């Protein structure tokens, strides 16, 4: 790098937490040490996915069906028709895939961040801003690293998310359309049964229904998500902690909750469009699996703020699940060596 290196030009660690091995409650075997952050992210995601899944089911149904009067009406009618299990339809696919995706997301992000930081600052891409407060130096690096991680994970996650959406919508699609007279499967279909139905009707590419919007959503949301999380944590730490700690419970929970909420607000219309495209795919896959012809489905021409239907429940879910995720994850970073 030309010129002298400024004292602030040291890379900021990704999702940094202070680990004191003397106070660790568990020590990972040496062969697992390189995968420590990924393992912790997987466990944290299992907890946050279970906590937030019922709210995700309500969100998807609100996005794709306009006959619900509100969140409570959607929850009541879901419970009356399907019981508690209705809120957890299709939970196994995201429980496995979302947890693995989150683990992979964190791993890619932490791997990419130092390289992107070096590329931006050593090649002087970011100009004199590199000499300013770490908040401003860290923000664009986190965003780009997050976009790369989100794009990479979307290739793996899209099929599982479509299976989840199919499971969440199958009963509604048949109950609220001309397909209602078609005899459906007895009981709740398993993840493998749904996967087989999709592949039989549309081939392997059917699992990637709505992939372009999924890719756009995950790239943008992950970039916003990590940049906001690290920046809010850095900023609130400066305000609340004078001892240099960056891992206070208040800072972690607030940063996790706010980053999840703000990123969802920004990308929610994209997520709604994705859900509508996937709903259209569900309808046509279901028709084809019962020997009926496909029909064009109008997915985008909606009125009255349609693209923000379900935003309230998504904000609640996102704040809750991200508080749980980062709370558990950073606890693990601090006490699991």
C-alpha positions in Angstrom: 0.0 0.0 0.0 1.4 3.4 -1.0 2.3 5.8 1.9 2.2 5.1 5.6 -0.3 2.8 7.1 -2.7 4.7 9.3 -3.1 3.4 12.9 -6.8 2.7 12.2 -6.0 0.6 9.1 -6.1 -2.7 11.1 -8.9 -5.1 10.1 -11.9 -5.3 12.4 -12.6 -8.9 13.3 -15.9 -10.4 12.0 -18.5 -10.8 14.8 -15.8 -10.5 17.4 -16.2 -11.7 21.0 -13.7 -11.9 23.8 -12.9 -15.5 24.7 -11.2 -16.3 28.0 -10.3 -20.1 27.9 -10.0 -20.0 31.7 -13.8 -19.5 32.0 -14.8 -21.7 29.1 -17.6 -24.2 30.0 -16.5 -26.5 27.1 -13.4 -27.0 25.0 -13.7 -28.1 21.4 -11.4 -30.9 20.3 -8.4 -29.6 18.3 -9.7 -31.0 15.1 -12.9 -29.1 15.4 -11.3 -25.7 16.3 -11.3 -24.5 12.6 -15.1 -25.1 12.5 -15.9 -23.6 15.8 -17.9 -20.6 14.6 -19.8 -22.6 12.1 -20.8 -25.2 14.8 -21.9 -22.4 17.2 -23.9 -20.7 14.4 -25.7 -24.0 13.7 -26.7 -24.5 17.3 -27.8 -20.9 17.7 -29.9 -21.2 14.5 -31.6 -24.3 15.6 -32.9 -22.4 18.7 -33.9 -19.3 16.8 -35.7 -21.3 14.0 -37.8 -23.2 16.4 -38.8 -19.9 18.2 -39.7 -18.1 15.1 -41.3 -20.7 12.8 -44.9 -20.2 13.9 -44.6 -16.5 13.1 -43.0 -17.4 9.7 -46.0 -19.6 8.8 -48.4 -16.7 9.6 -46.2 -14.4 7.5 -46.2 -16.6 4.4 -50.0 -17.1 4.6 -50.6 -13.4 5.0 -48.3 -12.7 2.0 -50.0 -15.1 -0.3 -53.7 -15.0 0.7 -55.8 -11.9 1.1 -58.8 -13.3 2.9 -57.3 -13.1 6.3 -58.4 -10.0 8.3 -55.2 -9.8 10.2 -52.5 -11.7 12.1 -54.8 -12.8 14.9 -57.4 -14.0 12.4 -54.8 -15.9 10.4 -53.5 -17.5 13.6 -57.0 -18.4 14.9 -58.1 -19.9 11.6 -54.9 -21.8 11.2 -55.3 -23.2 14.7 -59.0 -24.0 14.2 -58.3 -25.8 10.9 -55.0 -27.5 11.6 -54.3 -27.3 15.3 -50.9 -26.4 16.8 -49.2 -28.6 14.1 -50.5 -26.2 11.5 -48.0 -23.6 12.7 -45.1 -26.1 12.3 -46.0 -27.5 8.9 -42.8 -28.1 6.9 -40.6 -27.2 9.9 -38.1 -30.0 9.3 -36.8 -28.6 6.0 -35.9 -25.2 7.4 -34.8 -26.6 10.7 -32.1 -28.5 8.9 -31.4 -26.2 6.0 -31.8 -22.8 7.8 -29.4 -23.9 10.5 -26.9 -25.2 8.0 -27.4 -22.1 5.9 -26.8 -19.8 8.9 -23.7 -21.8 9.8 -22.4 -21.6 6.2 -23.4 -17.9 6.0 -21.4 -17.0 9.1 -18.4 -19.1 7.9 -18.3 -17.5 4.4 -18.8 -14.0 5.9 -16.0 -14.4 8.4 -13.7 -15.9 5.7 -14.4 -13.2 3.2 -14.3 -10.1 5.4 -10.5 -9.8 5.9 -9.8 -10.3 2.2 -12.4 -7.7 1.2 -11.0 -5.3 3.8 -7.5 -5.8 2.4 -8.7 -5.3 -1.2 -10.6 -2.1 -0.3 -8.0 -0.4 1.9 -4.7 -1.6 0.5 -5.8 -0.7 -3.0 -7.1 2.7 -1.7 -10.7 2.0 -3.0 -12.2 3.7 0.0 -10.1 6.9 -0.1 -9.6 9.0 3.0 -12.5 7.4 4.8 -10.0 4.7 5.9 -8.6 7.2 8.4 -11.9 7.8 10.0 -13.8 6.1 12.8 -13.9 2.2 12.6 -17.7 2.5 12.2 -17.4 4.0 8.7 -14.5 1.7 7.7 -16.3 -1.4 8.8 -19.7 -0.7 7.2 -19.0 -1.2 3.5 -16.7 -4.2 4.2 -19.5 -5.9 6.1 -22.0 -5.1 3.4 -20.0 -6.6 0.6 -18.9 -9.6 2.6 -22.5 -10.2 3.6 -23.7 -10.0 0.0 -21.1 -12.6 -1.1 -22.2 -14.9 1.8 -25.9 -14.4 1.0 -25.4 -15.2 -2.7 -23.4 -18.3 -2.0 -25.9 -19.7 0.6 -28.9 -19.0 -1.6 -27.8 -21.8 -4.0 -28.1 -24.3 -1.2 -31.1 -22.8 0.6 -33.6 -22.2 -2.2 -34.8 -25.8 -2.6 -35.4 -26.2 1.1 -37.2 -22.9 1.4 -39.5 -23.8 -1.6 -40.3 -27.1 0.1 -41.2 -25.1 3.3 -43.4 -22.7 1.4 -45.1 -25.6 -0.5 -45.9 -27.3 2.8 -47.1 -24.1 4.4 -49.4 -23.3 1.4 -50.7 -26.7 0.2 -53.8 -26.8 2.3 -54.6 -23.1 1.6 -54.1 -23.5 -2.1 -56.6 -26.4 -2.3 -59.0 -24.9 0.1 -59.3 -21.5 -1.5 -59.4 -22.3 -5.2 -61.0 -24.5 -7.8 -58.7 -27.2 -6.6 -60.7 -27.6 -3.5 -62.6 -30.5 -5.0 -59.4 -32.4 -5.7 -58.8 -35.1 -3.1 -55.6 -34.4 -1.2 -53.3 -36.7 0.7 -54.4 -38.0 4.0 -52.3 -36.6 6.8 -49.4 -34.2 6.6 -47.0 -35.0 3.8 -43.3 -35.4 4.8 -40.5 -33.3 3.4 -39.4 -36.2 1.2 -43.0 -36.6 -0.2 -43.2 -32.9 -1.0 -39.7 -33.0 -2.7 -40.8 -36.0 -4.8 -44.0 -34.3 -5.8 -42.1 -31.2 -7.0 -39.5 -33.1 -8.9 -42.1 -35.4 -10.5 -44.1 -32.4 -11.7 -41.3 -29.9 -12.6 -38.0 -31.8 -12.5 -35.1 -30.9 -10.4 -35.3 -27.3 -11.5 -38.7 -27.1 -9.9 -37.0 -27.0 -6.5 -35.5 -23.6 -7.6 -38.8 -21.9 -8.3 -38.4 -18.2 -7.5 -34.6 -18.6 -7.3 -33.8 -15.2 -9.0 -35.8 -13.4 -6.3 -34.4 -15.6 -3.6 -30.8 -14.8 -4.7 -31.6 -11.1 -4.8 -33.3 -11.2 -1.4 -30.6 -13.2 0.3 -27.7 -11.2 -1.2 -29.1 -7.8 -0.2 -30.6 -8.9 3.1 -27.4 -10.6 4.3 -25.3 -7.6 3.3 -27.6 -5.2 5.2 -27.9 -7.7 8.1 -24.3 -8.1 8.9 -23.3 -4.5 8.3 -26.1 -3.3 10.6 -25.3 -5.9 13.3 -21.6 -5.1 13.5 -22.1 -1.3 13.1 -24.9 -1.1 15.7 -22.9 -3.3 18.1 -19.8 -1.1 17.6 -21.8 2.1 18.1 -23.7 1.0 21.1 -20.6 -0.4 22.7 -19.0 3.0 22.4 -21.9 4.5 24.2 -22.5 1.9 26.9 -19.2 0.3 27.6 -16.1 2.1 28.9 -14.0 -1.0 29.5 -13.6 -1.9 25.9 -15.9 -4.9 25.9 -17.8 -5.6 22.7 -19.9 -8.4 24.0 -22.3 -7.0 26.7 -25.7 -8.8 26.7 -27.5 -5.5 26.0 -25.3 -4.7 23.0 -25.6 -8.1 21.5 -29.4 -8.5 21.9 -30.2 -4.9 20.8 -27.9 -5.2 17.7 -29.2 -8.6 16.8 -32.8 -7.5 17.0 -32.5 -4.2 15.2 -30.3 -5.6 12.4 -32.9 -8.3 11.7 -35.8 -5.8 11.8 -34.2 -3.2 9.5 -32.9 -5.7 7.0 -36.4 -7.3 6.7 -38.1 -3.9 6.2 -35.7 -3.2 3.3 -36.1 -6.5 1.5 -39.7 -7.4 2.4 -41.2 -6.5 -1.0 -38.7 -8.8 -2.6 -39.6 -11.5 -0.2 -43.3 -11.0 -0.9 -42.7 -11.2 -4.7 -40.7 -14.4 -4.1 -43.6 -15.9 -2.1 -46.1 -15.0 -4.8 -44.0 -16.6 -7.5 -43.6 -19.7 -5.4 -47.3 -19.8 -4.6 -48.0 -19.8 -8.4 -45.5 -22.7 -8.7 -47.3 -24.5 -5.9 -50.6 -24.2 -7.7 -49.3 -25.4 -11.0 -47.3 -28.3 -9.4 -50.4 -29.4 -7.5 -52.5 -29.2 -10.7 -50.0 -31.2 -12.7 -49.7 -33.8 -10.0 -53.4 -34.4 -10.3 -53.5 -34.5 -14.1 -54.7 -30.9 -14.6 -53.3 -28.4 -17.0 -51.1 -25.5 -15.8 -52.7 -22.1 -15.6 -51.0 -18.6 -15.8 -51.1 -17.0 -12.3 -51.1 -13.2 -11.9 -48.5 -12.7 -9.1 -47.5 -9.1 -9.2 -50.6 -7.0 -10.0 -51.7 -6.4 -6.5 -53.1 -3.3 -4.8 -53.4 -1.7 -1.4 -49.9 -2.3 -0.1 -50.0 -6.0 -0.9 -46.2 -6.3 -0.9 -46.1 -5.3 2.8 -48.8 -7.7 4.0 -47.3 -9.6 6.8 -44.6 -7.1 7.6 -45.7 -6.6 11.2 -45.4 -10.3 12.0 -42.1 -10.5 10.2 -40.7 -7.6 12.2 -41.8 -9.3 15.4 -40.4 -12.7 14.3 -37.1 -11.1 13.0 -36.5 -9.2 16.2 -37.1 -12.3 18.4 -35.2 -14.8 16.3 -32.2 -12.6 15.8 -32.0 -11.8 19.5 -32.1 -15.5 20.2 -29.5 -16.3 17.4 -26.9 -13.7 18.3 -27.5 -14.1 22.0 -26.8 -17.9 21.9 -24.1 -17.5 19.2 -22.1 -14.8 21.1 -22.5 -16.7 24.3 -20.9 -19.6 22.6 -18.1 -17.5 21.2 -17.4 -16.2 24.7 -17.7 -19.4 26.8 -17.1 -22.3 24.3 -13.4 -22.5 23.5 
